[in-house]
């Protein structure tokens, strides 16, 4: 299996090369796991972006809406649309097809770990893992109740799981399957905007597109709101934030966090390793 080149090289550049070769699985046409039905599914235009409009995608939006506050819901919708623009342009340029439902479900449900009802939040897992598990369960329920068809095999569910679990770790997700990488890039674009080195090095997203989507789904103080969420998680389940991006919030803003972290950081585990 080929993997993505380093983040700075760009998914777009990788796929252009892959589409002109016999590389597997990223070859011109479609992924092996994308059925003919999935490349000819109903679509709808949201904020100028063509996106899938299947029952499971509609159900994912309703599920996200039920478990998200206004800020989070608008964020996941923008993330979906930004990623869709990147995917649509990449497909048009390279001929490489993406699984539109996998991307849609992953992007729309990627922050279930912030569930406002608390039903989906564990005491011992990172919020990204809570979200990935909740999305997997959502898909299985959708298949069982007939909202989704049986094309949702283990591989497609795993792509959704990986997209959500890794969306805050681009140093890893950028080397995964393109749909996983571009799901993460769409999410990060909501924080950094078009043309940023972290998530849009190939300039697939324009400022006009960004502003149109932002007008349809206002930001509602995204940055400060996410900071509050991070502080809340660092306070209520600090062990899930050690050695990841939320740890900084704990160190800076949460009382007694430093004491909680002692003995649990990677450096502590390595320095206390068993002797030879």
Backbone as JSON, one array per atom type, in Angstrom:
{
  "sequence": "XXXXXXXXXXXXXXXXXXXXXXXXXXXXXXXXXXXXXXXXXXXXXXXXXXXXXXXXXXXXXXXXXXXXXXXXXXXXXXXXXXXXXXXXXXXXXXXXXXXXXXXXXXXXXXXXXXXXXXXXXXXXXXXXXXXXXXXXXXXXXXXXXXXXXXXXXXXXXXXXXXXXXXXXXXXXXXXXXXXXXXXXXXXXXXXXXXXXXXXXXXXXXXXXXXXXXXXXXXXXXXXXXXXXXXXXXXXXXXXXXXXXXXXXXXXXXXXXXXXXXXXXXXXXXXXXXXXX",
  "N": [[0.84, -1.2, 0.0], [0.55, 2.19, -0.88], [1.44, 5.17, 0.83], [0.54, 8.49, 1.94], [2.55, 11.25, 0.88], [4.79, 13.41, 2.76], [3.14, 15.95, 4.71], [3.64, 18.58, 3.78], [4.02, 18.18, 1.1], [1.55, 17.71, 0.01], [-1.72, 16.37, -0.48], [-2.97, 16.57, -2.92], [-0.9, 16.74, -4.84], [0.21, 14.25, -4.48], [-1.89, 12.55, -5.29], [-2.17, 13.24, -7.96], [0.16, 12.17, -9.04], [-0.26, 9.48, -8.36], [-2.56, 8.88, -9.77], [-1.65, 8.65, -12.33], [-0.23, 6.39, -12.45], [0.27, 2.85, -11.86], [-0.19, 2.36, -9.28], [-1.38, 0.93, -6.24], [-3.63, 1.13, -3.46], [-4.44, 3.53, -4.57], [-5.47, 4.48, -7.32], [-6.15, 5.65, -10.67], [-9.52, 6.36, -11.26], [-11.38, 4.72, -9.18], [-11.55, 3.88, -5.68], [-11.05, 0.49, -4.59], [-13.05, -0.24, -2.79], [-15.22, 1.33, -3.33], [-18.4, 1.27, -4.49], [-20.31, 1.09, -7.58], [-22.75, 2.26, -7.09], [-22.17, 4.1, -5.1], [-20.81, 6.08, -6.42], [-22.7, 7.34, -7.81], [-24.71, 8.77, -6.39], [-27.49, 10.48, -4.77], [-27.37, 14.05, -4.69], [-26.92, 17.31, -3.17], [-26.88, 20.88, -3.13], [-25.13, 22.84, -0.96], [-24.46, 25.93, 0.37], [-23.18, 26.55, -1.99], [-21.74, 24.27, -2.53], [-21.47, 21.02, -3.81], [-22.73, 18.16, -2.38], [-23.15, 14.84, -0.96], [-26.46, 13.48, -0.6], [-27.77, 11.42, 0.81], [-29.82, 9.03, 2.68], [-28.34, 8.25, 5.05], [-26.51, 10.3, 5.32], [-28.18, 12.48, 5.71], [-29.31, 11.61, 8.12], [-27.04, 11.64, 9.72], [-26.55, 14.38, 9.93], [-28.81, 15.15, 11.39], [-28.33, 13.7, 13.72], [-25.93, 14.81, 14.61], [-26.85, 17.38, 15.07], [-28.57, 16.94, 17.22], [-26.81, 16.35, 19.23], [-25.03, 18.41, 19.49], [-24.01, 21.75, 20.34], [-24.86, 25.05, 19.07], [-22.53, 26.3, 18.07], [-20.73, 24.12, 17.7], [-22.16, 22.52, 15.89], [-22.32, 24.19, 13.62], [-19.62, 24.31, 13.08], [-18.93, 21.62, 12.39], [-20.43, 21.34, 10.1], [-19.33, 23.3, 8.4], [-16.76, 22.22, 8.24], [-17.27, 19.84, 6.87], [-18.12, 20.89, 4.39], [-15.87, 22.37, 3.55], [-13.98, 20.29, 3.31], [-15.29, 18.83, 1.33], [-15.11, 20.52, -0.89], [-12.35, 20.41, -1.35], [-12.09, 17.67, -1.93], [-13.8, 17.42, -4.19], [-12.47, 19.03, -6.07], [-10.02, 17.74, -6.22], [-10.77, 15.24, -7.21], [-11.78, 16.03, -9.72], [-9.45, 16.9, -10.95], [-7.7, 14.73, -10.89], [-9.03, 12.36, -11.36], [-9.36, 10.5, -9.42], [-11.55, 8.82, -7.4], [-13.45, 9.5, -4.48], [-14.95, 8.21, -1.47], [-17.94, 9.47, -0.96], [-19.88, 9.31, 1.06], [-18.53, 8.24, 3.26], [-16.74, 10.32, 3.81], [-18.6, 12.39, 4.36], [-20.1, 11.43, 6.61], [-18.03, 11.09, 8.47], [-16.96, 13.71, 8.71], [-19.2, 15.21, 9.55], [-19.86, 14.01, 11.95], [-17.62, 14.29, 13.53], [-17.12, 15.58, 15.95], [-18.55, 14.36, 18.02], [-17.59, 13.63, 20.44], [-17.75, 15.84, 21.99], [-20.26, 15.9, 22.91], [-23.21, 17.47, 23.84], [-25.19, 16.42, 25.42], [-23.98, 14.61, 27.01], [-24.24, 11.88, 26.85], [-22.62, 10.42, 25.14], [-20.09, 10.6, 26.03], [-17.21, 9.35, 27.5], [-15.52, 8.4, 30.58], [-12.87, 7.84, 30.45], [-11.62, 8.04, 27.95], [-10.02, 9.7, 25.19], [-11.53, 12.58, 23.67], [-11.66, 12.42, 20.91], [-11.63, 9.68, 20.45], [-13.96, 8.9, 21.75], [-15.76, 10.15, 20.01], [-15.23, 8.76, 17.62], [-15.99, 6.15, 18.27], [-18.7, 6.57, 18.83], [-19.6, 7.36, 16.31], [-19.14, 5.03, 14.82], [-20.97, 3.32, 16.11], [-23.3, 4.68, 15.46], [-23.4, 4.31, 12.67], [-23.69, 1.5, 12.52], [-26.18, 1.23, 13.76], [-27.71, 2.62, 11.91], [-27.54, 0.98, 9.68], [-28.83, -1.29, 10.67], [-31.42, -0.32, 11.14], [-32.27, 0.32, 8.66], [-31.73, 2.81, 7.59], [-29.26, 3.14, 6.42], [-27.55, 1.35, 3.8], [-26.37, -2.02, 3.13], [-23.83, -1.67, 2.17], [-22.13, -0.6, 3.95], [-19.54, -1.78, 5.08], [-16.96, -3.34, 7.16], [-14.62, -2.06, 6.46], [-15.32, 0.51, 5.47], [-16.52, 1.59, 7.74], [-14.29, 1.6, 9.36], [-12.7, 3.52, 8.1], [-14.18, 5.82, 8.63], [-13.96, 5.79, 11.43], [-11.15, 6.08, 11.76], [-10.78, 8.58, 10.52], [-12.08, 10.3, 12.3], [-10.9, 9.72, 14.81], [-8.29, 10.51, 14.33], [-8.34, 13.17, 13.62], [-7.32, 15.41, 14.92], [-4.67, 15.04, 14.76], [-2.73, 15.68, 12.53], [-0.17, 15.01, 11.8], [-0.18, 12.3, 11.65], [-2.6, 11.54, 10.34], [-2.27, 12.62, 7.81], [-0.82, 10.78, 6.44], [-2.44, 8.7, 6.02], [-5.2, 7.0, 4.29], [-6.38, 8.92, 1.47], [-9.05, 9.93, 1.86], [-9.25, 9.99, 4.61], [-7.18, 11.76, 5.24], [-8.03, 14.12, 3.9], [-10.44, 14.62, 5.14], [-9.52, 15.43, 7.65], [-8.04, 17.69, 6.81], [-10.07, 19.37, 5.91], [-11.38, 19.89, 8.31], [-9.36, 21.2, 9.81], [-9.05, 23.41, 8.2], [-11.1, 25.03, 8.96], [-10.13, 26.33, 11.11], [-7.76, 27.55, 10.26], [-8.18, 28.6, 7.73], [-8.18, 29.19, 4.07], [-5.38, 28.12, 2.03], [-3.48, 27.61, 3.96], [-0.48, 26.29, 5.37], [-0.74, 24.08, 6.97], [-3.01, 22.67, 6.25], [-4.02, 23.21, 3.7], [-2.1, 23.18, 1.52], [-2.02, 23.06, -1.23], [-3.72, 24.96, -2.13], [-6.5, 24.48, -2.55], [-8.84, 25.45, -1.6], [-10.7, 28.42, -1.82], [-10.78, 31.91, -0.8], [-13.23, 33.13, -1.35], [-14.97, 30.93, -1.47], [-14.66, 30.0, 1.14], [-15.69, 32.2, 2.62], [-18.35, 32.26, 1.74], [-19.34, 29.86, 2.77], [-18.91, 30.33, 5.48], [-20.7, 32.39, 5.88], [-23.13, 31.07, 5.55], [-23.01, 29.23, 7.61], [-22.37, 30.49, 10.42], [-19.45, 31.36, 12.42], [-19.52, 31.71, 15.23], [-17.83, 32.35, 17.48], [-15.71, 30.39, 17.38], [-12.92, 29.8, 18.04], [-12.46, 30.77, 20.84], [-14.51, 29.26, 22.01], [-13.77, 26.57, 21.57], [-11.47, 26.54, 23.06], [-12.53, 26.77, 25.65], [-13.87, 24.33, 25.79], [-11.71, 22.56, 25.64], [-10.39, 23.19, 28.02], [-12.34, 22.39, 29.82], [-12.4, 19.6, 29.42], [-9.79, 18.98, 30.14], [-10.01, 19.47, 32.81], [-12.1, 17.79, 33.77], [-11.58, 15.16, 32.9], [-8.65, 14.65, 33.09], [-6.63, 12.73, 32.54], [-7.02, 11.9, 29.95], [-5.97, 13.86, 28.43], [-3.27, 14.11, 28.7], [-0.13, 14.42, 27.19], [-1.15, 15.15, 24.67], [-2.69, 17.53, 22.39], [-4.39, 18.96, 24.07], [-3.17, 19.15, 26.48], [-1.65, 21.45, 26.92], [-3.57, 23.38, 27.47], [-4.45, 22.46, 29.92], [-2.12, 22.77, 31.52], [-1.87, 25.56, 31.48], [-4.33, 26.66, 32.35], [-5.85, 25.09, 34.14], [-6.44, 24.34, 37.44], [-4.27, 22.56, 39.59], [-3.61, 20.76, 37.65], [-1.02, 20.14, 36.81], [-0.04, 18.59, 38.91], [-1.71, 16.39, 38.64], [-0.78, 15.36, 36.25], [1.73, 14.36, 36.77], [3.89, 11.62, 36.55], [2.46, 10.4, 34.56], [3.06, 11.19, 32.01], [4.61, 10.74, 28.77], [7.39, 10.97, 28.97], [7.76, 10.28, 31.62], [6.98, 7.6, 31.62], [8.92, 6.49, 29.95], [11.31, 7.08, 31.3], [10.95, 5.56, 33.53], [11.22, 3.03, 32.65], [11.59, -0.54, 32.51], [14.61, -2.1, 33.68], [17.5, -3.26, 31.78]],
  "CA": [[0.0, 0.0, 0.0], [1.24, 3.46, -0.85], [0.95, 6.12, 1.81], [0.69, 9.87, 1.53], [3.81, 11.92, 1.07], [4.71, 14.33, 3.89], [2.07, 16.93, 4.66], [3.99, 19.75, 2.98], [3.96, 17.85, -0.31], [0.16, 17.87, -0.38], [-2.47, 15.22, -0.97], [-3.28, 16.79, -4.33], [0.27, 16.36, -5.63], [0.34, 12.79, -4.39], [-2.92, 11.88, -6.07], [-1.87, 13.43, -9.37], [1.13, 11.14, -9.4], [-0.85, 8.14, -8.22], [-3.57, 8.64, -10.81], [-0.98, 8.39, -13.59], [0.57, 5.19, -12.28], [-0.49, 1.65, -11.57], [-0.12, 2.17, -7.83], [-2.59, 0.4, -5.6], [-4.99, 1.21, -4.01], [-4.79, 4.87, -5.0], [-5.3, 4.48, -8.76], [-7.13, 6.44, -11.4], [-10.85, 5.75, -11.3], [-12.03, 4.7, -7.88], [-11.01, 2.93, -4.72], [-11.68, -0.82, -4.73], [-14.2, -0.42, -1.92], [-16.31, 2.22, -3.73], [-19.26, 0.61, -5.46], [-20.87, 1.97, -8.62], [-23.84, 3.04, -6.5], [-21.64, 5.2, -4.3], [-20.33, 7.15, -7.3], [-23.88, 7.91, -8.48], [-25.68, 8.93, -5.33], [-28.16, 11.78, -4.78], [-26.59, 15.16, -4.15], [-27.58, 18.57, -2.9], [-25.93, 21.98, -3.08], [-25.17, 23.62, 0.27], [-23.51, 27.04, 0.35], [-22.44, 26.49, -3.24], [-20.92, 23.05, -2.6], [-22.22, 19.8, -4.08], [-22.43, 17.14, -1.37], [-24.1, 13.73, -1.01], [-27.72, 13.71, 0.11], [-28.36, 10.1, 1.04], [-30.46, 8.95, 4.0], [-27.43, 8.21, 6.18], [-25.93, 11.64, 5.47], [-29.23, 13.28, 6.35], [-29.42, 11.16, 9.5], [-25.85, 12.11, 10.42], [-26.77, 15.79, 10.26], [-29.79, 15.2, 12.48], [-27.69, 13.17, 14.92], [-25.0, 15.85, 15.07], [-27.64, 18.5, 15.59], [-29.13, 16.54, 18.51], [-25.75, 16.2, 20.24], [-24.09, 19.53, 19.41], [-24.51, 23.1, 20.49], [-24.88, 25.75, 17.79], [-21.16, 26.52, 17.6], [-20.16, 22.87, 17.23], [-22.87, 22.07, 14.69], [-21.87, 24.99, 12.48], [-18.23, 23.93, 12.8], [-18.85, 20.36, 11.66], [-20.99, 21.56, 8.77], [-18.3, 23.99, 7.62], [-15.67, 21.27, 8.01], [-17.75, 18.96, 5.81], [-18.15, 21.6, 3.12], [-14.49, 22.65, 3.15], [-13.4, 19.03, 2.84], [-15.95, 18.46, 0.08], [-14.5, 21.32, -1.95], [-11.03, 19.82, -1.62], [-12.3, 16.37, -2.57], [-14.37, 17.62, -5.52], [-11.43, 19.56, -6.96], [-9.02, 16.71, -6.4], [-11.35, 14.24, -8.11], [-11.86, 16.61, -11.07], [-8.1, 17.04, -11.51], [-6.93, 13.49, -10.92], [-9.84, 11.2, -11.7], [-9.43, 9.61, -8.27], [-12.83, 8.96, -6.73], [-13.51, 9.35, -3.03], [-16.22, 7.72, -0.96], [-18.56, 10.7, -0.45], [-20.61, 9.08, 2.3], [-17.55, 8.11, 4.33], [-16.29, 11.67, 4.17], [-19.7, 13.16, 4.96], [-20.41, 10.93, 7.96], [-16.89, 11.37, 9.34], [-16.86, 15.15, 8.98], [-20.38, 15.7, 10.27], [-19.91, 13.42, 13.3], [-16.27, 14.22, 14.09], [-17.03, 16.13, 17.3], [-19.49, 13.75, 18.95], [-16.92, 13.57, 21.74], [-18.14, 17.05, 22.74], [-21.7, 15.73, 23.07], [-23.81, 18.35, 24.83], [-26.06, 15.66, 26.32], [-23.13, 13.8, 27.87], [-24.5, 10.45, 26.67], [-21.6, 9.78, 24.33], [-18.78, 10.94, 26.59], [-16.69, 8.39, 28.47], [-14.69, 8.96, 31.63], [-11.48, 7.41, 30.34], [-11.11, 8.06, 26.59], [-9.91, 10.99, 24.52], [-12.79, 12.94, 23.03], [-11.62, 11.94, 19.54], [-11.99, 8.26, 20.47], [-15.4, 8.89, 22.04], [-16.46, 10.5, 18.78], [-15.06, 7.68, 16.64], [-16.83, 5.03, 18.71], [-20.1, 6.97, 18.66], [-19.91, 7.35, 14.88], [-19.23, 3.61, 14.44], [-22.26, 2.82, 16.61], [-24.34, 5.33, 14.66], [-23.47, 3.64, 11.37], [-24.26, 0.17, 12.71], [-27.61, 1.41, 14.02], [-28.34, 3.05, 10.66], [-27.68, -0.22, 8.84], [-29.83, -2.17, 11.29], [-32.78, 0.22, 11.03], [-32.59, 0.54, 7.25], [-31.36, 4.14, 7.12], [-28.11, 2.92, 5.55], [-27.58, 0.04, 3.17], [-25.36, -2.97, 3.58], [-22.51, -1.33, 1.66], [-21.3, -0.14, 5.07], [-18.79, -2.9, 5.61], [-16.01, -2.99, 8.21], [-13.6, -1.15, 5.93], [-15.85, 1.87, 5.42], [-16.66, 2.04, 9.12], [-12.95, 1.87, 9.9], [-12.27, 4.8, 7.54], [-14.84, 6.85, 9.43], [-13.34, 5.75, 12.76], [-9.82, 6.66, 11.66], [-10.91, 10.01, 10.2], [-12.47, 11.03, 13.5], [-9.92, 9.53, 15.87], [-7.01, 11.15, 13.99], [-8.52, 14.49, 13.0], [-6.5, 16.42, 15.59], [-3.27, 14.62, 14.66], [-2.4, 15.67, 11.1], [1.13, 14.37, 11.6], [-0.47, 10.91, 11.34], [-3.69, 11.4, 9.38], [-1.8, 12.99, 6.47], [-0.2, 9.61, 5.83], [-3.47, 7.67, 5.88], [-5.92, 7.06, 3.03], [-6.72, 10.3, 1.14], [-10.31, 10.41, 2.44], [-8.95, 10.29, 6.0], [-6.37, 12.98, 5.25], [-8.8, 15.29, 3.47], [-11.41, 14.92, 6.2], [-8.78, 16.23, 8.62], [-7.69, 18.99, 6.25], [-11.28, 20.2, 5.91], [-11.62, 20.33, 9.69], [-8.34, 22.18, 10.18], [-9.27, 24.63, 7.42], [-12.03, 25.9, 9.67], [-9.34, 27.12, 12.06], [-6.67, 28.27, 9.62], [-8.59, 29.21, 6.49], [-7.57, 28.7, 2.84], [-3.97, 28.32, 1.68], [-2.59, 27.43, 5.1], [0.47, 25.19, 5.18], [-1.12, 22.91, 7.75], [-4.16, 21.9, 5.76], [-4.39, 23.5, 2.31], [-0.87, 23.63, 0.85], [-2.22, 23.12, -2.68], [-4.67, 26.06, -2.39], [-7.73, 23.93, -3.11], [-9.97, 26.22, -1.06], [-10.54, 29.86, -2.04], [-11.4, 32.76, 0.23], [-14.64, 33.33, -1.7], [-15.68, 29.73, -1.02], [-14.61, 30.02, 2.6], [-16.6, 33.22, 3.14], [-19.72, 31.85, 1.44], [-19.7, 28.83, 3.74], [-18.96, 30.99, 6.78], [-21.96, 33.17, 5.95], [-24.23, 30.12, 5.71], [-22.86, 28.6, 8.93], [-21.5, 31.43, 11.14], [-18.44, 30.74, 13.28], [-20.02, 31.73, 16.61], [-16.7, 32.34, 18.43], [-15.14, 29.06, 17.33], [-11.67, 29.68, 18.78], [-12.67, 30.83, 22.29], [-15.38, 28.17, 22.44], [-12.99, 25.33, 21.61], [-10.57, 26.67, 24.21], [-13.31, 26.43, 26.84], [-14.12, 22.89, 25.76], [-10.45, 21.9, 25.98], [-10.16, 23.37, 29.46], [-13.31, 21.56, 30.53], [-11.97, 18.21, 29.35], [-8.57, 18.88, 30.96], [-10.42, 19.52, 34.21], [-12.99, 16.7, 34.17], [-10.9, 13.87, 32.69], [-7.29, 15.07, 32.71], [-5.79, 11.65, 32.04], [-7.21, 11.77, 28.5], [-5.34, 15.0, 27.77], [-1.82, 14.08, 28.86], [0.64, 14.14, 25.97], [-1.76, 15.52, 23.4], [-2.8, 18.98, 22.2], [-5.14, 19.59, 25.15], [-2.35, 19.25, 27.68], [-1.24, 22.84, 27.11], [-4.66, 24.07, 28.14], [-4.41, 22.05, 31.32], [-0.99, 23.41, 32.19], [-2.04, 27.01, 31.56], [-5.59, 27.17, 32.86], [-6.59, 24.22, 35.05], [-5.8, 24.23, 38.75], [-3.76, 21.24, 40.02], [-3.41, 19.87, 36.5], [0.37, 19.7, 36.79], [0.08, 17.49, 39.86], [-2.41, 15.23, 38.06], [-0.01, 14.83, 35.13], [2.98, 13.74, 37.22], [3.95, 10.17, 36.49], [1.62, 9.88, 33.49], [3.52, 11.66, 30.72], [5.47, 9.8, 28.07], [8.73, 11.03, 29.53], [7.75, 9.52, 32.87], [6.94, 6.17, 31.29], [10.2, 6.07, 29.38], [12.35, 7.15, 32.32], [10.72, 4.5, 34.52], [11.2, 1.75, 31.94], [12.26, -1.64, 33.18], [16.03, -2.17, 33.36], [17.89, -4.31, 30.84]],
  "C": [[0.87, 1.25, 0.0], [0.61, 4.34, 0.23], [1.2, 7.54, 1.31], [2.11, 10.36, 1.74], [3.69, 12.85, 2.28], [3.69, 15.43, 3.64], [2.4, 18.08, 3.73], [3.93, 19.47, 1.49], [2.54, 17.94, -0.85], [-0.48, 16.6, -0.9], [-2.71, 15.35, -2.47], [-2.12, 16.33, -5.21], [0.46, 14.86, -5.62], [-0.65, 12.09, -5.3], [-2.71, 12.08, -7.56], [-0.89, 12.37, -9.84], [0.53, 9.75, -9.38], [-1.82, 7.84, -9.34], [-2.94, 8.33, -12.16], [-0.15, 7.11, -13.54], [-0.33, 3.98, -12.09], [-0.48, 1.35, -10.09], [-1.45, 1.68, -7.29], [-2.52, 0.7, -4.11], [-5.35, 2.56, -4.61], [-4.56, 5.02, -6.5], [-6.39, 5.29, -9.42], [-8.44, 5.68, -11.49], [-11.5, 5.8, -9.95], [-11.3, 3.75, -6.96], [-11.71, 1.59, -4.9], [-12.95, -0.96, -3.92], [-15.37, 0.51, -2.27], [-17.13, 1.53, -4.81], [-19.77, 1.61, -6.49], [-21.97, 2.84, -8.04], [-23.32, 4.26, -5.77], [-21.1, 6.34, -5.14], [-21.48, 7.83, -8.03], [-25.01, 8.08, -7.47], [-26.34, 10.3, -5.41], [-27.28, 12.85, -4.15], [-27.47, 16.37, -3.89], [-26.5, 19.65, -2.86], [-26.16, 22.78, -1.81], [-24.09, 24.69, 0.22], [-22.6, 26.97, -0.88], [-21.63, 25.23, -3.45], [-21.82, 21.84, -2.84], [-21.77, 18.69, -3.14], [-23.46, 16.02, -1.47], [-25.33, 14.01, -0.16], [-28.48, 12.39, 0.27], [-28.99, 10.05, 2.43], [-29.48, 8.94, 5.17], [-26.75, 9.56, 6.39], [-26.94, 12.58, 6.11], [-29.36, 12.91, 7.82], [-28.22, 11.61, 10.32], [-25.99, 13.57, 10.81], [-27.75, 15.93, 11.42], [-29.17, 14.74, 13.79], [-26.7, 14.19, 15.49], [-25.75, 17.01, 15.69], [-28.18, 18.19, 16.98], [-28.08, 16.52, 19.61], [-24.78, 17.37, 20.28], [-24.78, 20.85, 19.74], [-24.38, 23.82, 19.14], [-23.48, 25.94, 17.21], [-20.59, 25.25, 16.98], [-20.84, 22.39, 15.96], [-22.42, 22.87, 13.48], [-20.44, 24.62, 12.09], [-18.15, 22.63, 12.0], [-19.42, 20.5, 10.26], [-19.98, 22.29, 7.88], [-17.16, 23.03, 7.27], [-16.03, 20.31, 6.87], [-17.66, 19.65, 4.45], [-16.75, 21.95, 2.64], [-13.82, 21.39, 2.59], [-13.99, 18.6, 1.51], [-15.39, 19.24, -1.1], [-13.15, 20.73, -2.34], [-11.15, 18.5, -2.35], [-12.82, 16.53, -3.99], [-13.31, 18.1, -6.51], [-10.35, 18.52, -7.23], [-9.51, 15.63, -7.35], [-11.38, 14.76, -9.54], [-10.48, 16.65, -11.73], [-7.39, 15.72, -11.72], [-7.72, 12.28, -11.41], [-9.95, 10.2, -10.57], [-10.72, 9.86, -7.52], [-12.69, 8.75, -5.23], [-14.87, 8.78, -2.64], [-16.93, 8.9, -0.3], [-19.32, 10.51, 0.86], [-19.65, 8.91, 3.48], [-17.08, 9.49, 4.78], [-17.38, 12.44, 4.89], [-19.96, 12.73, 6.39], [-19.27, 11.27, 8.92], [-16.82, 12.85, 9.7], [-18.0, 15.65, 9.85], [-20.38, 15.21, 11.72], [-18.57, 13.53, 14.05], [-16.15, 14.79, 15.5], [-18.11, 15.58, 18.24], [-18.89, 13.6, 20.34], [-17.11, 14.81, 22.58], [-19.63, 17.03, 23.06], [-22.29, 16.58, 24.19], [-24.71, 17.61, 25.8], [-25.25, 14.84, 27.32], [-23.27, 12.3, 27.66], [-23.36, 9.72, 25.97], [-20.19, 9.98, 24.88], [-18.38, 9.94, 27.67], [-15.9, 9.13, 29.55], [-13.2, 8.74, 31.39], [-10.91, 7.44, 28.93], [-10.99, 9.49, 26.08], [-11.21, 11.3, 23.79], [-12.83, 12.46, 21.58], [-12.04, 10.47, 19.46], [-13.47, 8.1, 20.81], [-16.2, 9.16, 20.77], [-16.39, 9.39, 17.75], [-15.94, 6.49, 16.99], [-18.31, 5.36, 18.49], [-20.5, 6.94, 17.19], [-20.03, 5.92, 14.37], [-20.58, 3.03, 14.87], [-23.43, 3.41, 15.83], [-24.51, 4.62, 13.32], [-24.11, 2.26, 11.51], [-25.76, 0.25, 12.97], [-28.35, 1.79, 12.74], [-28.52, 1.87, 9.71], [-28.8, -1.11, 9.37], [-31.25, -1.65, 11.12], [-33.16, 0.59, 9.6], [-32.28, 1.92, 6.74], [-30.17, 4.06, 6.17], [-28.19, 1.53, 4.95], [-26.41, -0.81, 3.64], [-23.98, -2.73, 2.98], [-21.58, -0.85, 2.77], [-20.62, -1.34, 5.72], [-17.78, -2.41, 6.65], [-14.99, -1.97, 7.72], [-14.09, 0.3, 5.92], [-16.04, 2.42, 6.83], [-15.31, 2.38, 9.72], [-12.4, 3.19, 9.35], [-12.91, 5.96, 8.29], [-14.19, 6.94, 10.81], [-11.98, 6.44, 12.73], [-9.88, 8.17, 11.4], [-11.21, 10.82, 11.44], [-11.4, 10.92, 14.58], [-8.63, 10.31, 15.61], [-7.15, 12.59, 13.53], [-7.74, 15.59, 13.68], [-5.01, 16.08, 15.52], [-2.87, 14.54, 13.19], [-1.05, 15.05, 10.8], [0.98, 12.88, 11.3], [-1.51, 10.81, 10.23], [-3.26, 11.76, 7.96], [-1.17, 11.83, 5.73], [-1.18, 8.45, 5.66], [-4.11, 7.75, 4.5], [-6.34, 8.5, 2.75], [-8.03, 10.79, 1.76], [-10.12, 10.73, 3.92], [-8.18, 11.61, 6.09], [-7.2, 14.21, 4.93], [-9.94, 15.61, 4.43], [-10.73, 15.81, 7.25], [-8.43, 17.6, 8.09], [-8.9, 19.92, 6.23], [-11.59, 20.73, 7.29], [-10.63, 21.41, 10.1], [-8.5, 23.48, 9.42], [-10.23, 25.57, 8.11], [-11.3, 26.77, 10.68], [-8.34, 28.02, 11.36], [-7.05, 28.96, 8.31], [-7.88, 28.64, 5.27], [-6.06, 28.95, 2.8], [-3.02, 28.13, 2.85], [-1.7, 26.22, 4.87], [0.02, 23.91, 5.88], [-2.16, 22.05, 7.08], [-4.57, 22.19, 4.32], [-3.18, 23.97, 1.52], [-1.02, 23.76, -0.65], [-3.24, 24.17, -3.08], [-5.93, 25.55, -3.09], [-8.96, 24.72, -2.69], [-9.71, 27.71, -1.29], [-11.2, 30.65, -0.92], [-12.86, 33.03, -0.08], [-15.47, 32.14, -1.24], [-15.76, 29.69, 0.51], [-15.64, 30.99, 3.17], [-18.06, 32.89, 2.87], [-20.2, 30.81, 2.46], [-19.82, 29.43, 5.14], [-20.24, 31.8, 6.95], [-23.15, 32.24, 6.18], [-24.22, 29.47, 7.09], [-21.88, 29.43, 9.76], [-20.61, 30.74, 12.16], [-18.81, 30.74, 14.76], [-18.89, 31.55, 17.63], [-16.06, 30.96, 18.52], [-13.91, 28.92, 18.23], [-11.85, 29.71, 20.29], [-13.54, 29.68, 22.81], [-14.63, 26.85, 22.54], [-12.01, 25.38, 22.78], [-11.29, 26.32, 25.51], [-13.58, 24.94, 26.92], [-12.86, 22.14, 26.18], [-10.15, 22.02, 27.47], [-11.11, 22.5, 30.28], [-12.9, 20.1, 30.54], [-10.71, 18.0, 30.19], [-8.9, 18.87, 32.45], [-11.19, 18.27, 34.63], [-12.4, 15.31, 33.93], [-9.48, 14.13, 32.19], [-6.44, 13.97, 32.11], [-5.9, 11.48, 30.53], [-6.52, 12.88, 27.74], [-3.82, 15.01, 27.89], [-1.16, 13.69, 27.53], [-0.15, 14.29, 24.69], [-2.05, 17.03, 23.42], [-3.56, 19.68, 23.33], [-4.3, 19.8, 26.41], [-1.93, 20.69, 27.96], [-2.31, 23.64, 27.81], [-4.69, 23.72, 29.63], [-3.32, 22.75, 32.09], [-1.24, 24.9, 32.44], [-3.26, 27.44, 32.38], [-6.29, 26.33, 33.93], [-5.8, 24.02, 36.35], [-5.46, 22.77, 39.07], [-3.52, 20.28, 38.86], [-1.99, 19.31, 36.49], [0.58, 18.51, 37.73], [-0.57, 16.22, 39.32], [-1.54, 14.55, 36.99], [1.24, 14.08, 35.57], [2.88, 12.21, 37.18], [3.18, 9.56, 35.34], [2.05, 10.34, 32.1], [4.44, 10.63, 30.08], [6.88, 9.79, 28.63], [8.82, 10.25, 30.84], [7.77, 8.02, 32.6], [8.27, 5.67, 30.77], [11.27, 6.03, 30.46], [12.15, 6.1, 33.42], [10.67, 3.12, 33.88], [11.98, 0.69, 32.7], [13.73, -1.69, 32.78], [16.31, -3.3, 32.37], [17.93, -5.67, 31.51]]
}
